[in-house]
Amino acid sequence: MMNFLKTFRKDEAGAVTVDWVVLTAAVVALAIAAYGAINDNAFSLAQDAAANVGSTSPEYGS
């Protein structure tokens, strides 16, 4: 039993998988944060543009 525990502790076969899972989770979290920031700013910009276009009056024949 002790021999099994020693070999289990020294085995690093799954360590690379854990590293990739953690890195992938970090990339996904950053992508979600970036999407939220871009989405909020784009919505605000669209509202400002709509308000600006709605407040202007067309001038014909000038």
Beta strands, then each sheet from edge to edge (+ up, - down):
end
